[in-house]
């Protein structure tokens, strides 16, 4: 499998792609609308950041209790149900007079429920694509995220202007319903990848197994921490530039799209290991400019350039899959997704708290410097031989 055309020729990839794309469009429109609604009501950078990225904090609870469901639920039913839950949540958040505490309780509940979603979707992706196709398939999905975030934030900004934030939330709910419909009608009703019922004990057993491998542990940390700190920077776009926040988010999505195309389609395998470290550094370095309070055009270019560095995550996921046996792929990817979203929530919390004390630009610079420090600290572990075969064999034996 060498081209995007090959990916779309794979049975079931198209409906999986369409359902994921609609969900991304829905979450983009809804997230910007809710962040704007909360910022308008409270004037707080912290609360507006948490409104957009706070649900990710609930992922840590789901990762320790519900994650075994990623391989033990029927994928079509699970993804359909999750999209419908998100639709209902968006409608409730749009109700006038909804107390702020109720909005955040609902966000936490949605975050908890969605903790299995990444593992279900990406485990199914790994299942329907032939061997070696995961990187290219994930690149296509990431490209959809980038393109739809560009359009979604632009659409969200327009809908907020024309309909109000609550009207934009209702549009997001309709997009979630469309995602559920495509998933239900387009995917085959597959059996779970693993036997047994989802349980906290099963979740912990496999999580301990996945985390117990030093090469996998380093990959997880590199996927989670630098990424989460930079998402903390992104969570401050609304207080940094209230009138241009949608433009900032669109430039970030554009940069991510460019990076995913380069890494997924054009980088030959021999270059991937060499460019992984520079991409991880690129993710944070341009945000250091925000200490100087650059003009709008310079700030937008810096955000787009930094977001190209998100392609490093794609290369790290490929390494994670080489380190993990197929029967654990769903939970391994679910742990990646939940951990990533949790650290994004933590990053938004830290950035928002810091922005209450200093300017948003200074807070963004601080978060970027912390991301660079973590990337440098993890670099030695990622340069070592990942010992793929040994790690996979150990995990398979322990899982039996």
C-alpha atoms as one frame of an Amber mdcrd trajectory, in Angstrom:
protein
   0.000   0.000   0.000   1.788   3.122  -1.266  -0.773   5.766  -2.263  -3.896
   7.421  -0.888  -5.836   5.854  -3.749  -4.861   2.435  -2.417  -6.253   3.394
   0.987  -9.634   4.455  -0.395  -9.854   1.264  -2.428  -9.866  -0.677   0.846
 -13.411  -1.815   1.733 -14.957   0.152   4.618 -12.268   2.824   4.727 -14.497
   5.390   2.986 -17.369   5.235   5.534 -14.846   5.191   8.395 -13.217   8.272
   6.905 -16.552  10.029   6.334 -17.788   9.358   9.863 -14.526  10.584  11.373
 -14.550  13.684   9.157 -18.087  14.642  10.175 -17.217  14.146  13.845 -14.187
  16.425  13.489 -16.283  19.105  11.786 -18.859  18.822  14.568 -16.323  19.041
  17.398 -14.572  21.999  15.734 -17.732  24.057  15.296 -19.048  23.115  18.750
 -15.734  23.693  20.518 -15.228  27.194  19.121 -18.858  28.064  19.860 -18.651
  26.856  23.448 -15.290  28.552  24.067 -16.708  31.825  22.753 -19.891  31.416
  24.797 -17.980  30.821  28.033 -15.489  33.631  27.385 -18.312  36.075  26.672
 -20.104  35.071  29.869 -17.094  35.027  32.210 -14.225  36.944  30.583 -11.895
  34.276  31.983  -9.017  32.881  29.865  -8.918  29.829  32.145 -12.605  28.967
  31.770 -12.635  29.570  28.022  -9.593  27.304  27.605 -11.238  24.617  29.742
 -14.489  24.924  27.786 -12.653  23.978  24.589 -10.139  21.460  25.937 -11.293
  20.639  29.485 -13.206  17.465  28.493  -9.820  15.967  27.721  -9.061  15.935
  31.448 -11.760  13.287  31.913  -9.815  11.029  29.568  -7.492  10.032  32.412
 -10.466   8.548  34.287 -11.640   6.713  31.194  -8.132   5.448  30.466  -8.014
   3.735  33.855 -11.565   2.356  33.883 -13.156   2.052  30.430 -10.293   1.566
  27.989 -10.597  -2.219  27.765 -13.863  -1.571  25.905 -11.796  -0.397  22.893
 -11.153  -4.019  21.891 -14.244  -5.586  23.508 -17.102  -3.610  21.920 -18.550
  -3.954  18.447 -16.867  -1.014  16.650 -19.854   0.131  14.574 -22.248   0.216
  17.520 -19.732   1.969  19.778 -18.860   4.737  17.308 -22.520   5.326  16.452
 -23.499   5.628  20.117 -20.645   7.999  20.950 -21.579  10.364  18.096 -25.206
  10.446  19.271 -24.153  11.188  22.852 -22.097  14.135  21.587 -25.091  15.396
  19.614 -27.335  15.345  22.675 -24.656  17.099  24.745 -24.355  19.906  22.173
 -28.103  20.459  22.225 -28.178  20.648  26.035 -25.243  23.109  26.102 -27.175
  25.358  23.709 -30.111  25.745  26.113 -30.355  29.427  27.206 -29.684  30.008
  30.890 -27.731  26.794  31.353 -25.622  27.284  34.525 -21.873  27.368  33.963
 -21.286  24.548  36.452 -23.775  22.364  34.562 -21.957  23.007  31.283 -18.673
  21.844  32.791 -20.235  18.790  34.426 -21.642  17.833  31.042 -18.254  18.406
  29.407 -16.598  16.093  31.924 -19.229  13.406  31.326 -18.774  13.613  27.563
 -15.006  13.419  27.966 -15.348  10.277  30.054 -17.634   8.587  27.538 -15.407
   9.527  24.616 -12.308   7.994  26.222 -12.927   4.737  24.349 -13.658   6.410
  21.021 -10.089   6.810  19.807  -9.182   3.217  20.561 -12.301   1.894  18.836
 -11.807   3.985  15.683  -8.060   3.594  15.285  -8.137  -0.067  16.258 -10.702
  -0.581  13.497  -8.462   1.362  11.104  -5.573  -0.968  11.909  -7.931  -3.919
  11.385  -9.405  -2.993   8.001  -6.136  -1.876   6.362  -3.587  -4.446   5.197
  -0.282  -4.895   7.002   1.849  -1.762   6.786  -1.096   0.452   5.832  -1.719
   2.078   9.215   0.628   5.057   8.709  -0.884   5.974   5.354  -4.448   5.478
   6.609  -3.847   7.513   9.749  -2.235  10.194   7.597  -5.444  10.425   5.553
  -7.533  10.764   8.718  -5.170  13.400  10.084  -5.372  15.278   6.793  -9.146
  15.266   7.153  -8.746  16.670  10.663  -6.554  19.476   9.340  -8.757  20.334
   6.383 -11.992  20.151   8.338 -10.594  22.181  11.209  -9.631  24.885   8.729
 -13.149  24.866   7.319 -14.761  24.125  10.677 -13.213  27.071  12.493 -14.049
  29.356   9.580 -17.608  27.997   9.537 -17.802  28.196  13.317 -16.757  31.848
  13.292 -19.345  32.599  10.612 -22.094  30.714  12.433 -21.289  32.490  15.698
 -21.647  35.818  13.881 -24.843  34.871  12.057 -26.583  32.600  14.552 -24.869
  33.219  17.919 -22.750  30.637  19.786 -25.866  28.668  20.752 -26.951  28.420
  17.128 -23.493  27.157  16.191 -23.779  24.482  18.888 -27.004  23.236  17.299
 -25.278  22.993  13.913 -22.569  20.949  15.624 -25.238  18.611  16.979 -26.612
  18.047  13.456 -23.115  17.201  12.213 -22.755  14.618  14.996 -26.062  13.035
  13.948 -24.767  12.864  10.355 -21.591  11.152  11.591 -23.650   8.567  13.490
 -25.787   7.908  10.414 -22.810   7.374   8.091 -21.139   5.072  10.602 -24.257
   2.994  11.161 -25.099   2.594   7.474 -21.601   2.358   6.003 -19.650   0.006
   8.276 -19.953  -3.735   8.693 -21.065  -4.987  12.091 -17.738  -6.541  13.106
 -17.115  -8.664  16.169 -14.929  -7.276  18.975 -11.180  -7.774  18.534 -10.798
  -9.309  21.994 -12.926 -11.651  24.047 -14.344 -11.020  27.489 -16.371  -8.199
  28.937 -14.942  -4.697  29.418 -13.882  -4.186  33.008 -11.667  -2.056  35.173
  -9.489  -5.098  35.921  -8.954  -5.842  32.222  -8.213  -2.186  31.539  -5.576
  -2.060  34.256  -4.012  -5.384  33.268  -3.366  -4.371  29.671  -2.423  -0.794
  30.561   0.228  -2.074  32.964   1.457  -4.408  30.247   1.659  -1.626  27.668
   3.298   0.812  30.056   5.746  -1.808  31.357   7.808  -1.816  28.156  10.501
   0.899  28.290  10.491   1.544  24.512   6.681   1.898  24.473   6.737   4.057
  27.594   9.134   6.515  25.967   6.981   6.658  22.836   3.869   7.333  24.915
   5.545  10.174  26.805   6.811  11.706  23.556   3.287  11.484  22.106   1.597
  12.982  25.153   3.628  15.658  26.901   5.123  17.973  24.216   1.854  17.795
  22.269  -0.235  18.623  25.338   1.884  21.644  26.231   1.521  23.076  22.720
  -2.237  22.523  22.759  -2.075  24.637  25.920  -0.723  27.409  23.700  -3.608
  26.894  21.269  -6.133  27.052  24.105  -5.148  30.719  24.577  -5.968  31.831
  21.034  -9.356  33.210  22.139  -8.003  35.452  24.958  -4.872  36.314  22.903
  -6.829  37.520  19.870 -10.604  37.402  20.476 -11.420  38.854  17.066  -9.071
  36.541  15.158  -9.211  33.286  17.143 -10.863  31.368  14.297  -8.060  32.485
  11.968  -5.413  31.265  14.425  -7.097  27.873  14.721  -7.400  27.639  10.934
  -3.678  28.365  10.463  -2.835  25.718  13.070  -4.992  23.209  11.219  -3.359
  24.165   7.898   0.114  23.545   9.302  -0.955  20.183  10.697  -2.423  19.245
   7.324   0.839  20.067   5.532   2.868  18.073   8.036   0.642  15.018   7.785
   0.788  15.031   3.981   4.584  15.230   4.037   5.024  12.529   6.682   2.339
  10.158   5.485   2.817  10.336   1.722   6.210  11.754   0.780   8.748  10.899
   3.486  10.543   7.630   2.623  10.978   5.230   5.561  14.718   5.910   5.847
  14.020   9.619   6.477  11.338   9.167   9.096  13.661   8.335  11.969  15.987
  11.196  10.976  13.251  13.834  10.806  11.317  12.769  13.889  13.449  14.813
  16.312  13.492  18.017  14.191   9.715  17.825  13.798   9.276  17.477  17.574
  11.404  20.604  18.077   9.540  22.496  15.358   6.273  21.858  17.210   7.275
  24.276  19.992  10.035  26.602  18.767   7.915  29.126  16.787   5.734  29.834
  19.834   8.743  31.424  21.548   8.082  34.456  19.318   4.906  35.242  21.244
   7.024  36.679  24.060   7.749  39.582  21.677   4.033  40.156  20.985   4.440
  39.838  17.196   2.054  41.350  14.697  -0.920  39.366  13.462   0.686  38.130
  10.235   3.897  36.988  11.970   1.894  35.260  14.712  -0.234  33.396  12.178
   2.823  32.210  10.245   4.455  31.058  13.481   1.363  29.042  14.449   1.131
  27.404  11.006   4.844  26.547  10.984   4.736  25.077  14.488   1.755  22.898
  13.629   3.732  21.177  10.878   5.577  19.587  13.817   2.465  17.627  14.797
   3.543  15.201  12.051   6.037  13.845  14.582   3.094  12.188  16.341   2.259
  10.272  13.174   5.770   8.829  13.048   5.647   7.953  16.739   2.328   6.133
  16.278   3.899   4.030  13.545   6.638   3.054  16.001   4.032   2.288  18.668
   2.244  -0.110  16.308   5.520  -1.890  15.547   6.013  -2.317  19.282   2.515
  -3.690  19.946   0.876  -7.041  19.019  -2.264  -6.800  16.887  -4.626  -8.124
  19.553  -3.715  -5.201  21.811  -3.717  -2.540  19.089  -7.086  -1.055  20.026
  -6.227  -0.489  23.670  -2.684   0.622  22.788  -4.071   3.285  20.449  -6.826
   4.086  22.935  -4.218   4.632  25.646  -2.342   6.915  23.249  -5.520   8.834
  22.411  -6.717   9.116  26.021  -3.289  10.082  27.310  -2.850  12.642  24.554
  -6.245  14.231  25.217  -5.655  14.173  28.974  -2.357  15.990  28.596  -4.027
  18.431  26.221  -6.541  19.176  28.964  -3.729  19.551  31.481  -1.926  21.835
  29.050  -5.038  23.985  28.644  -5.481  24.112  32.430  -1.858  25.137  33.014
  -1.858  27.668  30.194  -5.151  29.185  31.292  -3.993  29.434  34.904  -0.730
  31.048  33.831  -2.585  33.495  31.580  -4.553  34.671  34.618  -1.227  35.837
  36.102   0.650  37.058  33.011  -0.301  37.974  29.457  -1.546  35.212  27.120
   1.534  35.740  24.927   3.908  35.229  27.851   1.970  32.138  28.931   2.238
  30.679  25.419   6.003  31.277  25.401   6.374  29.526  28.749   4.412  26.496
  27.590   6.513  26.289  24.414   9.751  26.410  26.400   8.495  23.581  28.623
   7.609  21.519  25.538  11.113  21.984  24.137  12.653  20.915  27.437  10.600
  17.704  27.553  11.414  16.907  23.918  15.143  17.252  24.570  14.915  15.114
  27.727  13.137  12.275  25.876  15.418  12.332  22.821  17.985   9.753  24.073
  15.297   7.097  24.611  13.912   7.621  21.111  17.339   7.333  19.501  17.885
   3.858  20.939  16.894   0.706  19.064  13.165   0.253  19.792  13.592  -3.554
  20.125  10.311  -4.071  18.324  10.324  -7.827  18.041  11.299  -8.442  21.649
   8.722  -6.016  23.025   5.919  -7.427  20.904   6.795 -11.006  21.826   6.850
 -10.142  25.535   3.476  -8.377  25.314   1.873 -11.274  23.455   3.120 -13.821
  25.980   1.984 -11.753  28.964  -1.458 -11.127  27.470  -2.222 -14.840  27.181
